Amino acid sequence: MLKTGFVSLIAIAAASPALANSDAADAPDDVVVTASRSGEEVRVEDVPASITVIDAQALEDRQTRIVSDVLRDVPGIAVNRTGGIGSLTQIRVRGTEANHVLVLVDGIEVADPYQGEYDFGTLIADPAARIEVLRGQQSSLYGSDAIGGVIHYITLSGAEAPGFSARAKAGSFGTVSAAARAAGASDAFDYALTASWLHSDGVPTARGGSRKVGADSVGASVKLNWRPTETFKLTGVLRYSHTDADTNNTDGDPTSPTFGTTIDSPGVYFVNDAIYGLLSAELTALDGRWTNTLTGQFSDTERTNYSPFGVDYGDKGQRYKGSFVSSLRFGSDAVSHRVTGAVDVEREDYRNTTPSSGSPFDAFTGKRSTTNVGLVGQYELTAGGLALGGSVRHDDNDRFANATTWRVQGGYRLATGTRLRAAYGTGVKNPGYYELYGYSDGRYIGNPDLKPEQSKGWEAGVDQELLDGKVSFGATYFDTVLTDEIYTSYPAPTFVATPANRATESKQHGVELFASARPIPQLRLDASYTHVDAQENGVEEVRRPGDIASFNATFASADERFSTTLTVRHNGRFVDIAYTDPSYVPVRVSMKPYTLVNLAARYRVTETIQLFGRVENLFDVDYEEIFGTATSGIGAYGGVRVAF
């Protein structure tokens, strides 16, 4: 089903790139931290799970400014942006819902506590970062939300990327952006300060409309590490995000010829503010083999939607989480074991800030909270080409039924460069506050009796490396079953939308393919393809394209002064819903496939100055990512970057 979240009232009523895969044969120093609760770096080739890593070089080569754009290159991921830059942007992994993916930024859970999902439209790219994407059921490590997988956006530390850099860019649609980073390190301390700003006048998003839907986005972060001794480290992270974006409503007048589609809506916009923080203390012993980490984190989000007459509706949410993780590594270089235990204590507070209407539904505006305690156990084994792992988690929740989830996985790497791997896992997703208590203008009423969604599934894959790692390719098959799925029903005679748990099963299965080649040092080729068959009660799920493909080619001159990147992204046919029926019951519509081509180039003028430019939607394709919302045509951008 479609769970859009952040829904406007009228929408409810009328409603060289280093792309490394676990699927690929990665370089020995290619590591991830998301695949293990130990918090330690793990070689991707030692994790028998589906992982994709996009490093800082990939983000720079593709000139990524909106993080969700580069996620379109990851196998298994579908992206939907509900308007212009800054608009609600949802990520779906392997055909699951947008709120079925756990999103971390520098280790902090960033989902809006009220909506129960993260809006990627509010995340602009930092100057130096990397992304880890872990696919499949991961609730045994991270609890609720991680049914489809985990996306972890990580800014680089001052030790990893020291120095100063700044960039400025301008281009089509009144776009102006700037970013700066200052970072450094000493023997015991390192720091990284980043700031980014993006402005766009936007384009008309209403079919045949003229109102430009623009946005301003600001991001800033501070990341500090202090290691007074070899065995003790303190880490602090503080991050701020601000988005002020125009939106268009959907025509709610059944007599209008544009009924059910987006219309120009002067004075309609939203403001999203969020601040996140983390402080952790890590103590190691036994020559670094035993690690104990105590972490506290918080997130505070506020979203307010405005009409021409003032505040229309909004919400606030806070999350406070404390974790203790103890991990012991033992054995030998030939056979290595790691045992990890973790305790997570989390509290979420949330409140509907929609102005009082004097109706009986004002009860939905009260402040509420949920507390959860999670206990995690994980075991990992590596022995030559063999990698095995298992994890189990028990969650004690004061609002929902307690849940126990688990996962087992294994892989074996042959001397021929072939790697076989498989995994089976379970997952859980607790209802969000919007689903429980949300209320919108009498056309949507929450259901406080909802039960958590349950997931179980398996995957199997094979990867192959040739020519000493210059060529790699592979495939993964996955199969998932979701029960108690939360969907939106429209019961007669009022047809008022309300969420409910489905009694039948929803199923997702498909295949992920990838290929990567570097025939010469100056050329890197990466391609991915995903086929997904996602059905809810036997009916095709909305906004899950059956076929998604991506191709990236980066060529650099021998002296590395010039480089160019060609990006091709294909989004296959998919189904969406349209509120074009006067009863407000949605109808299903078929959306046409589209293919977008981007071309980027960089030229280093001096050791410190670099010029860059890119063209997006090179062939000016006319397409829609959701029904009734127009997108931008061809656009060109250029800028300068200094670094020293």
SVG drawing of the C-alpha trace seen along z (x, -y; Angstrom):
<svg xmlns="http://www.w3.org/2000/svg" viewBox="-23 -35 73 57">
<polyline fill="none" stroke="black" stroke-width="0.4" points="0.0,0.0 1.0,-3.7 1.8,-5.4 2.9,-8.8 3.1,-10.6 3.6,-14.4 0.3,-14.5 -1.4,-17.9 -5.0,-18.2 -6.2,-18.6 -4.0,-15.8 -5.7,-13.6 -9.0,-14.8 -8.2,-14.5 -5.0,-12.6 35.1,-7.9 32.7,-6.6 33.7,-4.0 30.4,-2.2 31.2,0.9 28.7,3.7 28.9,6.7 27.6,8.1 31.0,7.0 34.5,8.0 35.6,5.1 39.1,3.9 40.5,5.3 40.3,1.9 36.7,1.4 34.9,1.5 31.5,0.7 30.3,0.1 26.5,0.5 26.5,4.3 27.6,5.0 26.3,3.7 29.9,3.8 30.6,0.4 33.9,1.6 34.8,1.5 34.1,4.8 35.4,5.7 32.5,5.8 33.7,9.1 33.4,10.6 29.7,9.7 27.3,12.2 24.6,9.6 23.6,7.2 25.6,3.9 26.3,1.0 28.9,-1.7 29.0,-5.1 32.1,-6.9 33.1,-10.6 34.7,-10.3 31.5,-8.9 29.5,-11.8 31.9,-14.3 32.2,-12.8 28.4,-12.7 28.2,-16.2 25.6,-15.1 23.8,-17.9 20.6,-16.1 21.5,-12.8 18.4,-11.0 19.5,-11.5 22.6,-9.3 20.6,-6.6 18.9,-6.0 22.1,-4.2 21.8,-1.6 20.3,1.8 16.8,2.4 16.0,-1.3 13.1,-3.3 12.9,-7.1 9.8,-9.3 10.0,-13.1 6.5,-14.6 7.4,-17.9 10.4,-20.2 13.6,-20.3 13.0,-20.2 9.6,-18.4 8.8,-15.2 11.1,-12.5 10.5,-8.8 12.9,-5.9 11.5,-2.3 13.9,0.6 13.0,4.0 9.4,3.0 8.7,2.3 7.2,-0.9 9.0,-4.2 8.7,-3.9 10.3,-0.4 13.8,-1.7 15.9,-2.8 17.9,-6.0 21.0,-7.0 23.0,-10.1 26.4,-9.8 24.9,-7.0 21.8,-9.0 18.2,-7.8 16.7,-10.7 13.2,-9.6 10.5,-12.1 9.0,-10.6 5.5,-11.8 5.5,-10.6 7.6,-7.4 9.8,-8.0 12.6,-10.3 12.0,-12.9 15.1,-12.7 14.1,-16.0 15.6,-17.7 19.0,-16.1 21.5,-18.0 25.0,-16.6 27.9,-17.6 31.3,-18.2 32.9,-15.0 30.6,-12.0 29.9,-8.4 26.8,-6.3 26.3,-2.7 23.1,-0.8 22.3,2.5 19.4,4.3 17.1,6.9 15.5,7.4 17.8,5.8 15.4,5.5 17.5,8.0 20.2,5.4 18.3,2.1 14.7,2.9 11.6,1.3 11.8,-0.4 14.5,1.8 12.3,4.2 13.6,3.2 17.1,2.3 19.3,-0.5 20.7,-3.6 23.6,-5.2 24.8,-8.7 28.3,-9.3 30.2,-12.6 34.0,-12.1 36.0,-12.9 38.8,-15.4 41.3,-12.6 39.8,-11.0 39.6,-14.2 41.6,-17.1 41.8,-20.5 39.6,-23.3 37.3,-23.3 34.5,-25.5 32.3,-25.4 29.7,-27.7 27.4,-26.9 24.6,-28.5 22.4,-27.4 19.0,-26.7 15.7,-27.4 17.3,-30.1 19.5,-27.6 22.3,-28.8 24.2,-26.6 27.3,-26.9 29.1,-24.6 32.2,-24.8 34.2,-22.4 37.0,-22.9 38.6,-19.9 41.8,-19.0 43.5,-16.5 46.2,-16.2 47.5,-13.2 44.6,-13.2 41.9,-15.3 40.2,-15.8 37.3,-18.0 35.1,-18.6 32.8,-21.5 30.5,-21.6 27.8,-23.9 25.7,-23.6 23.0,-25.8 20.8,-25.2 18.3,-27.6 16.0,-27.0 13.4,-29.2 11.9,-26.0 9.6,-25.1 5.8,-24.8 4.7,-21.4 1.0,-21.7 0.1,-20.4 -0.3,-23.5 0.4,-25.7 2.6,-28.7 3.5,-28.9 7.2,-28.0 7.6,-25.7 11.0,-26.6 12.9,-25.8 15.7,-26.9 17.6,-24.2 20.4,-24.6 22.5,-21.9 25.3,-22.3 27.2,-19.8 30.0,-19.5 31.9,-16.2 34.5,-15.9 36.8,-13.1 39.1,-13.2 41.3,-10.3 43.2,-11.2 44.7,-7.7 45.0,-4.8 42.1,-3.0 39.6,-5.7 37.8,-7.9 35.0,-10.5 32.9,-11.4 30.4,-14.2 28.1,-15.0 25.7,-18.0 23.7,-18.5 21.1,-21.1 18.7,-20.9 16.3,-23.5 14.0,-23.4 11.6,-26.0 9.8,-24.7 6.8,-25.7 4.2,-23.1 1.1,-22.8 -2.2,-21.3 -4.5,-19.0 -7.7,-20.3 -10.5,-19.3 -13.4,-20.7 -15.2,-17.8 -16.7,-20.3 -13.2,-21.4 -11.7,-20.0 -8.5,-19.6 -10.1,-17.7 -7.7,-15.3 -4.5,-16.7 -2.0,-19.3 -3.0,-22.9 -1.2,-26.2 -1.5,-27.1 -0.1,-30.5 1.0,-30.9 1.2,-27.2 4.5,-26.0 6.1,-24.1 9.0,-24.6 10.9,-21.7 13.5,-22.2 15.5,-19.5 18.4,-19.2 20.3,-16.0 23.0,-15.2 25.1,-12.3 27.8,-11.8 29.6,-8.5 32.4,-7.2 34.4,-4.2 36.7,-2.1 38.9,0.7 40.8,3.4 42.7,6.6 44.8,4.9 41.7,3.5 39.8,6.8 37.2,5.9 35.3,2.7 32.7,1.1 30.7,-1.9 28.1,-4.1 26.1,-6.4 23.4,-9.0 21.6,-10.6 18.6,-12.8 16.6,-14.2 14.1,-17.1 12.0,-17.8 9.2,-20.2 7.3,-20.5 4.7,-23.2 2.6,-23.6 1.2,-26.9 -1.8,-28.1 -2.3,-31.7 -4.2,-32.3 -1.4,-31.1 -0.6,-27.8 -2.5,-24.9 -1.2,-21.9 2.0,-20.5 3.7,-18.3 6.6,-18.0 8.6,-15.0 11.6,-14.2 13.6,-11.0 16.0,-10.2 18.0,-7.1 20.8,-5.6 22.8,-2.5 25.5,-0.4 27.4,2.0 30.0,4.5 31.9,6.5 34.6,9.1 36.8,10.3 38.8,13.5 40.5,16.3 43.3,16.1 44.0,14.6 42.8,17.8 39.6,18.1 38.1,15.0 35.1,14.8 33.2,11.7 30.4,11.7 28.4,8.5 25.7,7.6 23.7,4.3 21.0,2.6 19.0,-0.2 16.6,-2.4 14.5,-4.7 11.7,-7.2 9.7,-9.0 7.5,-12.0 5.2,-13.4 2.4,-15.9 0.0,-17.1 0.3,-20.9 -2.6,-21.5 -4.7,-24.5 -7.7,-23.6 -11.0,-23.4 -13.3,-22.9 -14.3,-19.5 -14.3,-16.2 -11.1,-15.3 -9.1,-17.8 -8.3,-14.8 -5.9,-13.8 -3.7,-16.8 -2.5,-15.7 1.1,-14.9 1.9,-11.2 5.0,-9.1 6.3,-5.6 9.2,-3.9 11.1,-0.8 13.9,1.3 15.8,3.5 18.3,6.3 20.6,7.5 22.9,10.4 25.2,11.0 27.8,13.5 30.2,13.2 32.7,15.8 35.3,15.5 37.5,18.4 39.3,18.0 36.7,17.7 33.9,18.6 31.7,15.9 28.8,16.7 26.7,14.5 23.6,14.6 21.7,12.0 18.6,11.8 16.8,9.0 14.0,8.7 12.0,5.4 9.9,4.6 7.5,1.8 5.1,-0.1 2.6,-0.7 2.8,2.3 3.2,6.0 6.8,7.1 8.7,8.5 11.6,10.9 13.4,10.7 16.3,12.7 18.6,13.1 21.1,15.7 23.5,15.3 26.4,17.1 28.8,16.9 31.8,18.6 34.4,17.2 36.0,19.7 39.6,19.5 38.0,18.8 36.8,15.4 33.3,16.7 31.3,15.9 28.1,17.6 25.9,16.1 22.5,16.4 20.4,15.0 17.1,15.3 15.6,12.7 12.6,11.3 11.5,7.7 9.0,5.5 7.6,2.0 5.6,0.3 2.8,-2.1 3.7,-5.7 1.9,-8.4 0.3,-9.8 -1.2,-6.4 -2.4,-6.1 -3.6,-9.6 -3.3,-11.6 -6.3,-13.7 -6.8,-15.8 -9.8,-18.0 -12.3,-15.2 -11.0,-13.1 -8.4,-11.1 -8.7,-9.7 -6.0,-7.7 -6.5,-4.3 -5.1,-3.9 -5.8,-0.1 -3.2,0.7 -0.8,3.6 2.9,3.6 3.7,5.0 5.7,8.2 8.1,9.2 10.1,12.3 12.2,13.1 15.3,14.6 17.9,13.8 20.6,15.7 23.3,14.3 26.4,15.1 29.2,12.7 32.1,13.1 35.5,11.3 37.7,11.6 41.0,10.2 42.4,9.5 39.4,7.5 39.2,5.3 35.8,6.8 33.1,7.9 29.4,8.8 26.7,10.6 23.1,11.3 20.8,11.5 17.4,13.0 15.1,11.9 11.7,12.9 9.7,11.2 6.3,11.7 4.7,8.9 1.8,9.6 -0.5,7.2 0.4,4.6 -1.0,1.2 -3.1,-0.2 -5.6,-3.0 -9.2,-1.9 -12.2,-3.9 -15.3,-2.3 -18.7,-3.3 -20.9,-5.2 -18.6,-8.1 -15.5,-6.9 -13.4,-8.7 -9.8,-7.4 -8.5,-5.4 -5.6,-3.0 -6.1,0.6 -4.1,3.9 -4.6,6.1 -5.6,9.7 -3.9,11.1 -0.3,11.2 1.7,8.8 4.6,10.2 7.8,8.7 10.3,10.6 12.8,9.8 16.4,9.8 19.2,7.3 22.0,7.3 25.2,5.3 28.4,5.1 31.5,3.1 34.6,2.8 37.8,0.8 39.7,1.9 42.2,-0.9 43.0,-3.2 41.3,-6.2 38.0,-4.5 35.4,-3.2 32.0,-1.6 29.2,-0.7 25.8,0.6 22.9,2.0 19.4,3.4 16.5,4.3 13.3,6.2 10.7,6.1 7.3,7.7 5.5,6.2 1.9,7.1 -0.5,6.1 -3.3,8.7 -2.5,9.8 -2.6,6.3 0.4,4.4 1.8,2.0 2.0,-1.6 5.2,-3.6 7.3,-0.5 8.6,-0.4 8.9,3.1 12.3,2.3 15.0,-0.1 18.4,-0.5 21.4,-2.7 24.7,-3.2 27.6,-5.4 30.8,-5.9 33.7,-8.1 36.7,-8.9 39.7,-10.8 42.7,-12.1 46.1,-10.6 47.2,-13.6 43.7,-13.6 43.2,-17.3 40.0,-16.5 37.2,-14.0 33.7,-13.5 30.9,-11.3 27.9,-10.1 24.9,-8.9 21.9,-7.1 18.9,-6.3 15.9,-4.3 12.6,-4.1 10.2,-1.6 6.4,-1.6 4.7,-1.8 1.2,-2.3 0.2,-5.3 -3.1,-6.4 -5.2,-9.4 -8.0,-11.1 -10.1,-11.9 -13.3,-10.3 -15.8,-12.6 -16.1,-10.0 -12.4,-10.6 -11.7,-6.9 -8.4,-6.7 -8.3,-5.1 -5.2,-3.4 -3.4,-4.9 -0.5,-3.6 2.6,-5.8 4.8,-5.8 8.5,-4.8 11.3,-7.3 15.0,-7.5 17.1,-10.4 20.7,-11.2 23.1,-13.5 26.5,-14.6 29.1,-16.1 32.6,-17.3 35.4,-18.7 38.7,-20.5 41.5,-21.3 42.9,-24.7 45.5,-24.7 46.3,-22.6 43.6,-24.5 41.1,-25.6 38.7,-23.4 35.9,-24.3 32.9,-22.0 29.6,-21.8 26.8,-19.4 23.7,-19.0 20.7,-17.2 17.9,-15.6 20.1,-16.1 17.4,-15.1 14.6,-17.2 12.4,-14.2 8.9,-15.0 8.0,-12.7 6.3,-12.5 7.5,-10.7 4.0,-10.8 0.6,-11.3 -0.3,-14.9 3.0,-16.5 5.2,-17.9 9.0,-17.8 11.8,-19.9 13.2,-19.7 16.8,-20.1 19.0,-22.1 22.6,-23.3 24.8,-24.2 28.4,-25.4 30.6,-26.4 34.0,-26.6 35.6,-24.7 38.7,-25.6 40.5,-23.2 43.7,-23.2"/>
</svg>
